Amino acid sequence: MVRSGPGPGETVLIQTGWGFSRSLRPQTAAPENGSAMRILNVAGARPNFMKIAPIMRAFDEAPGFSASIVHTGQHYDDQMSKVFFDDLEIPTPSVNLEVGSGERLAQIERIAERFDPVVRRERPDAVLVVGDVNSTVACATVARSHGVAVIHVEAGLRSFDMDMPEEVNRIETDRLSDLLFVTEPSGMTNLAAEKVPGKAFLVGNVMIDTLVRHLDKARARRVHERLDLEARGFIVGTFHRPSNVDAKLRLENVVSIVEHAARQRPVVLPLHPRTRASLTNHGLEARLTGNPDIRVVDPLGYLDFVSLIDQACAVVTDSGGIQEETTFLRVPCVTMRDNTERPITVEVGSNVLAGTEPKEVTAAIDDALAGVGKGEVPDLWDGRAAGRIIEVLMQECGPMAL
């Protein structure tokens, strides 16, 4: 690893874990910090915003970095995007690619086409991507094609289900990355087994950084009271995965599960746009909206949603990130999936992987309501993961980040 400061026209190398190296462009002068490492931070979809917020804050508080946000516009309306920037105090993006929605491959191609000129113009030293959405893999691919270092936050997670688009995105992004920041031990094991050429670091979970920072503010919202619900007396449900909501038979299973839950406790159901459209198309929406024990609501902003799940007696979901949030909050979580890329939430947390069959899922809901389960917080999920990322960047990049 080159640790001497770059002179005019010189390059700096980052030496990665298995001998792979990437040339970084010389640093551009920053008027306040002198020689600063220029990093483009990519955010495109709702799951990204909670991860990018603490990272941007950590960059802002550390010397030696010039960090900006590129919003791909994968999620673009107020409920799925703007409200998160407002709630989480995320800086205004310097660029919005405005790609909109679309099928996976078409969307990835459109993101790449629009991100390419940004990289050419900005000449960053690194591109930082988070999570596993289409924006993540598209922008990592473009950065790699220009010889720009790739930093992947939330690397190494695996569901081992190649039918999940997110799994494909995760694997491809990790293979493209120079520095990989990992949330839980399984991620380190997976990256080592795959002989991913980048250098991996177990730093904790930036999603939890955001949760810790905003939890008091979220609790003050008291959303359950606005919905006339008693604390710890209701269930929250969220469903959006194509495998659960696109086909009519699978969607009928979801509706049946929600109806079962509503016979035990009132259910709040924030409806993802994809799920609402599918319910309407298959003529199933009335079974939910016509049930007095089911509150169907629009997607919630971050603070309102945390307020709600924090006071729930259980959560039923097919989401990835919610498994992490409920684990930290020690709220029982029933995950309607056959696999999870976050096994630590099952191993030590409050999450139960229930499969997708109604009989199995409803039994898990009944167990959760009866108090069956455990709930510990994983190591390093302490609200300081972003700070550890900055420490690693300063160590790995030497004086160019000082």
Legacy VTK file of the C-alpha trace (Angstrom):
# vtk DataFile Version 3.0
C-alpha trace
ASCII
DATASET POLYDATA
POINTS 402 float
0.000 0.000 0.000
1.297 3.436 -0.918
1.106 5.701 2.114
3.217 8.666 1.005
1.268 11.732 0.005
0.634 12.208 -3.708
2.540 14.893 -5.500
1.352 16.670 -8.645
0.532 14.176 -11.372
1.190 11.166 -9.120
-1.213 8.300 -8.427
-2.070 6.498 -5.237
-2.688 2.763 -4.980
-5.037 1.016 -2.617
-3.721 -2.495 -2.000
-6.632 -4.850 -1.417
-6.920 -8.069 0.515
-5.867 -10.624 -2.122
-3.308 -8.586 -4.035
-5.696 -6.726 -6.318
-4.926 -3.018 -6.739
-6.743 -0.060 -8.215
-5.190 3.186 -9.329
-6.747 6.279 -7.808
-6.570 9.659 -9.509
-4.547 12.410 -7.853
-6.443 14.355 -5.248
-8.000 17.648 -6.262
-7.442 20.671 -4.121
-10.192 21.444 -1.627
-10.253 25.083 -0.535
-10.857 24.307 3.139
-9.124 20.981 3.670
-6.270 21.142 1.207
-5.862 17.732 -0.425
-9.199 15.935 -0.042
-10.447 12.551 -1.142
-13.395 13.072 -3.497
-16.167 10.517 -2.957
-19.489 10.223 -4.763
-22.065 8.567 -2.518
-24.874 6.833 -4.374
-28.430 6.625 -3.073
-31.386 5.635 -5.162
-34.095 3.767 -3.282
-35.801 3.938 0.087
-33.503 1.343 1.769
-30.452 3.407 0.761
-31.476 6.605 2.469
-31.260 5.274 6.037
-27.760 3.969 5.253
-26.366 7.011 3.493
-27.472 9.502 6.176
-24.941 8.544 8.895
-22.186 8.075 6.322
-22.627 11.607 4.998
-22.684 12.954 8.536
-19.451 11.103 9.335
-17.764 12.441 6.201
-18.855 15.954 7.134
-17.303 15.631 10.587
-14.005 14.109 9.391
-11.091 15.975 7.781
-9.819 15.110 4.355
-12.996 14.174 2.487
-15.057 15.931 -0.129
-18.279 13.912 -0.222
-21.438 14.479 -2.235
-24.603 12.514 -3.008
-25.788 11.256 -6.365
-29.506 10.396 -6.213
-30.352 8.017 -9.031
-34.088 8.605 -8.658
-34.898 4.892 -8.520
-37.429 5.863 -5.854
-38.585 9.346 -6.673
-41.929 10.372 -5.164
-42.330 12.213 -1.873
-43.453 9.170 0.126
-40.591 6.968 -1.060
-37.810 9.565 -1.259
-38.203 13.220 -0.262
-39.657 12.522 3.175
-36.564 10.464 4.042
-34.205 13.297 3.103
-36.277 15.627 5.285
-36.633 13.259 8.254
-32.999 12.171 8.272
-31.475 15.582 7.497
-29.626 14.213 4.468
-27.821 16.854 2.398
-29.420 17.786 -0.901
-27.991 15.593 -3.675
-25.587 17.324 -6.008
-26.987 15.262 -8.886
-30.353 13.589 -9.485
-30.365 11.134 -12.375
-34.185 10.877 -12.322
-34.232 7.358 -13.758
-37.671 6.453 -12.413
-39.093 2.956 -12.108
-38.703 0.017 -14.475
-37.754 -3.627 -14.845
-34.398 -4.594 -13.341
-32.153 -4.824 -16.398
-33.685 -1.830 -18.148
-33.382 0.242 -14.989
-29.767 -0.797 -14.387
-28.902 0.146 -17.971
-30.610 3.530 -17.630
-28.847 4.279 -14.341
-25.478 3.341 -15.837
-26.036 5.515 -18.901
-26.841 8.542 -16.753
-24.165 7.940 -14.119
-21.365 7.510 -16.652
-21.113 11.206 -17.614
-21.248 12.168 -13.942
-18.141 10.085 -13.239
-16.414 11.500 -16.316
-17.199 15.056 -15.215
-16.581 14.757 -11.458
-13.490 12.512 -11.628
-14.002 11.112 -8.108
-11.382 9.121 -6.252
-14.020 6.635 -5.141
-17.684 5.806 -5.542
-19.446 4.602 -2.396
-22.531 2.447 -2.836
-24.812 0.983 -0.153
-27.075 -2.024 0.043
-28.299 -4.142 -2.839
-30.689 -2.197 -5.047
-30.312 -1.696 -8.796
-28.605 1.657 -8.260
-25.923 -0.080 -6.195
-24.741 -2.488 -8.872
-25.230 -0.061 -11.768
-23.066 2.671 -10.263
-20.425 0.223 -9.026
-20.142 -1.127 -12.573
-19.690 2.349 -14.052
-17.074 3.298 -11.460
-15.129 0.131 -12.134
-15.202 0.749 -15.883
-13.491 4.110 -15.293
-10.866 2.717 -12.927
-12.464 4.474 -9.957
-12.319 2.659 -6.620
-15.589 1.167 -5.358
-16.589 1.160 -1.690
-19.509 -1.111 -0.758
-21.303 -0.574 2.536
-23.389 -3.551 3.712
-21.267 -6.044 1.806
-21.209 -9.821 2.140
-24.859 -10.455 2.968
-26.219 -13.551 1.228
-29.629 -15.212 1.060
-28.285 -17.925 -1.298
-31.413 -17.434 -3.377
-30.445 -16.456 -6.906
-34.100 -15.842 -7.783
-33.877 -12.671 -5.682
-32.727 -9.698 -7.778
-31.102 -8.272 -4.659
-28.918 -11.374 -4.308
-27.575 -10.946 -7.822
-26.931 -7.263 -7.113
-25.098 -8.074 -3.887
-22.791 -10.643 -5.449
-21.944 -8.527 -8.486
-21.310 -5.411 -6.392
-19.022 -7.228 -3.961
-16.920 -8.578 -6.823
-16.485 -5.065 -8.173
-15.538 -3.484 -4.854
-12.147 -2.524 -3.451
-13.253 -1.890 0.120
-16.152 -3.827 1.628
-17.793 -2.824 4.898
-19.700 -5.631 6.581
-22.548 -5.568 9.108
-22.354 -9.053 10.658
-19.939 -12.020 10.877
-21.761 -14.073 8.223
-20.800 -11.400 5.691
-17.105 -11.867 6.409
-17.497 -15.644 6.077
-19.304 -15.300 2.756
-16.732 -12.946 1.247
-13.859 -15.198 2.296
-15.581 -18.283 0.872
-16.138 -16.499 -2.451
-12.559 -15.193 -2.529
-13.840 -11.719 -3.287
-10.744 -9.704 -4.253
-11.492 -6.595 -2.209
-10.535 -5.918 1.389
-13.326 -6.514 3.939
-13.905 -4.957 7.350
-16.537 -5.834 9.976
-17.745 -2.425 11.129
-21.360 -2.875 12.231
-24.612 -1.638 10.785
-25.137 1.935 9.574
-28.910 1.328 9.567
-28.642 1.103 13.334
-26.651 4.351 13.397
-29.689 6.069 11.918
-32.067 4.310 14.287
-30.053 5.270 17.362
-29.763 8.902 16.290
-33.458 9.375 15.537
-35.171 7.021 17.985
-36.193 9.648 20.551
-37.544 11.894 17.814
-39.467 8.976 16.313
-40.952 7.967 19.652
-42.190 11.522 20.159
-44.360 11.134 17.030
-46.615 8.606 18.844
-48.113 7.438 15.574
-50.015 4.619 17.257
-52.072 7.179 19.170
-52.980 8.962 15.935
-54.329 5.629 14.714
-56.236 5.124 17.992
-54.154 2.096 18.957
-52.802 1.011 22.323
-49.066 0.689 22.840
-47.958 -2.934 22.383
-51.511 -3.780 21.343
-51.202 -3.987 17.545
-49.298 -5.684 14.730
-47.521 -3.987 11.816
-47.371 -5.712 8.427
-45.304 -4.820 5.353
-45.114 -6.810 2.107
-43.525 -5.810 -1.159
-41.400 -8.634 -2.610
-42.498 -9.689 -6.101
-42.444 -13.336 -5.014
-45.116 -12.538 -2.415
-47.275 -9.899 -4.053
-47.210 -10.244 -7.848
-48.992 -13.575 -8.451
-52.599 -13.800 -7.323
-52.221 -17.064 -5.386
-49.241 -15.765 -3.400
-50.979 -12.458 -2.782
-54.054 -14.306 -1.512
-51.751 -16.026 0.987
-50.556 -12.634 2.209
-54.138 -11.407 2.583
-55.097 -14.544 4.521
-52.128 -14.090 6.850
-53.043 -10.460 7.507
-56.644 -11.485 8.193
-55.439 -14.110 10.689
-53.246 -11.544 12.434
-56.175 -9.109 12.598
-58.233 -11.696 14.482
-55.547 -11.589 17.209
-54.738 -7.862 17.288
-55.450 -4.803 15.139
-53.105 -4.660 12.137
-51.538 -1.562 10.564
-50.618 -2.166 6.929
-48.537 0.543 5.206
-48.993 -0.406 1.545
-46.054 -0.312 -0.838
-47.156 1.034 -4.255
-46.354 -2.319 -5.891
-48.503 -4.169 -3.367
-51.422 -1.768 -3.651
-51.402 -2.026 -7.438
-51.348 -5.826 -7.281
-54.200 -5.933 -4.762
-56.271 -3.737 -7.050
-55.408 -5.733 -10.167
-56.364 -9.026 -8.512
-59.508 -7.706 -6.836
-58.249 -8.340 -3.298
-57.967 -4.840 -1.850
-61.490 -4.802 -0.390
-60.671 -7.766 1.858
-58.204 -5.501 3.630
-59.806 -2.079 3.410
-63.203 -3.501 4.383
-61.907 -5.136 7.570
-62.360 -2.865 10.612
-59.384 -4.477 12.355
-56.978 -3.637 9.517
-55.706 -0.076 9.058
-54.487 0.258 5.478
-52.295 3.365 5.223
-49.971 4.920 2.663
-46.201 4.332 2.980
-44.829 6.121 6.008
-41.779 8.303 6.383
-38.874 6.976 8.393
-39.696 8.626 11.716
-43.369 7.682 11.583
-42.585 4.088 10.671
-40.026 3.667 13.455
-42.515 5.209 15.869
-45.052 2.614 14.797
-42.910 -0.536 14.933
-41.337 0.547 18.221
-44.753 0.361 19.884
-45.994 -2.755 18.055
-46.363 -6.126 19.769
-45.160 -7.832 16.593
-44.166 -7.139 12.995
-44.884 -9.369 10.000
-42.808 -8.532 6.932
-40.871 -9.701 3.900
-38.434 -6.778 4.162
-34.729 -7.092 4.833
-34.038 -3.876 6.720
-37.028 -4.186 9.036
-35.551 -7.430 10.377
-32.599 -5.349 11.574
-34.648 -2.537 13.082
-36.923 -4.884 15.020
-33.879 -6.782 16.278
-32.420 -3.606 17.744
-35.805 -2.597 19.183
-36.380 -6.147 20.493
-39.782 -6.284 18.828
-40.829 -9.803 17.685
-40.548 -10.047 13.903
-42.048 -12.761 11.702
-40.385 -12.758 8.284
-42.482 -14.201 5.468
-39.604 -15.616 3.456
-37.800 -18.917 3.025
-34.404 -17.311 3.527
-32.735 -14.242 4.927
-29.514 -12.469 4.045
-29.359 -11.271 7.660
-29.030 -14.528 9.634
-27.804 -12.798 12.765
-31.308 -11.390 13.279
-32.508 -14.985 13.624
-29.498 -16.288 15.542
-29.481 -13.679 18.321
-32.281 -11.261 17.477
-36.048 -11.272 17.637
-36.576 -12.416 14.042
-38.265 -15.686 13.054
-37.903 -16.975 9.504
-41.372 -18.412 8.924
-41.451 -19.396 5.243
-44.288 -18.392 2.956
-47.016 -20.943 3.662
-49.946 -19.452 5.611
-50.008 -22.251 8.195
-46.341 -21.713 9.076
-46.551 -17.927 9.118
-49.716 -17.769 11.221
-48.208 -20.218 13.728
-45.139 -17.978 14.012
-47.395 -14.962 14.573
-49.214 -16.799 17.350
-45.892 -17.714 18.977
-44.680 -14.121 18.767
-47.843 -12.855 20.435
-47.429 -15.504 23.147
-43.954 -14.204 23.919
-42.005 -17.100 22.432
-38.579 -16.008 21.203
-35.404 -14.187 22.116
-33.967 -10.766 21.525
-30.368 -9.637 21.745
-28.595 -6.857 19.882
-25.664 -8.047 17.725
-22.136 -6.848 18.415
-21.186 -3.530 16.783
-24.828 -2.551 16.255
-24.186 0.380 18.536
-24.750 3.513 16.447
-21.077 4.023 15.591
-20.612 2.022 12.381
-20.201 5.084 10.135
-17.396 6.352 12.344
-15.600 3.031 12.000
-15.967 3.246 8.214
-14.263 6.648 8.232
-11.471 5.302 10.441
-10.823 2.471 7.987
-10.833 4.829 5.016
-8.280 7.051 6.697
-6.081 4.042 7.512
-6.386 2.398 4.101
-5.973 5.554 2.034
-3.166 7.018 4.098
-2.391 10.720 4.059
-4.701 11.440 1.145
-7.591 11.264 3.612
-5.879 13.441 6.200
LINES 1 403
402 0 1 2 3 4 5 6 7 8 9 10 11 12 13 14 15 16 17 18 19 20 21 22 23 24 25 26 27 28 29 30 31 32 33 34 35 36 37 38 39 40 41 42 43 44 45 46 47 48 49 50 51 52 53 54 55 56 57 58 59 60 61 62 63 64 65 66 67 68 69 70 71 72 73 74 75 76 77 78 79 80 81 82 83 84 85 86 87 88 89 90 91 92 93 94 95 96 97 98 99 100 101 102 103 104 105 106 107 108 109 110 111 112 113 114 115 116 117 118 119 120 121 122 123 124 125 126 127 128 129 130 131 132 133 134 135 136 137 138 139 140 141 142 143 144 145 146 147 148 149 150 151 152 153 154 155 156 157 158 159 160 161 162 163 164 165 166 167 168 169 170 171 172 173 174 175 176 177 178 179 180 181 182 183 184 185 186 187 188 189 190 191 192 193 194 195 196 197 198 199 200 201 202 203 204 205 206 207 208 209 210 211 212 213 214 215 216 217 218 219 220 221 222 223 224 225 226 227 228 229 230 231 232 233 234 235 236 237 238 239 240 241 242 243 244 245 246 247 248 249 250 251 252 253 254 255 256 257 258 259 260 261 262 263 264 265 266 267 268 269 270 271 272 273 274 275 276 277 278 279 280 281 282 283 284 285 286 287 288 289 290 291 292 293 294 295 296 297 298 299 300 301 302 303 304 305 306 307 308 309 310 311 312 313 314 315 316 317 318 319 320 321 322 323 324 325 326 327 328 329 330 331 332 333 334 335 336 337 338 339 340 341 342 343 344 345 346 347 348 349 350 351 352 353 354 355 356 357 358 359 360 361 362 363 364 365 366 367 368 369 370 371 372 373 374 375 376 377 378 379 380 381 382 383 384 385 386 387 388 389 390 391 392 393 394 395 396 397 398 399 400 401
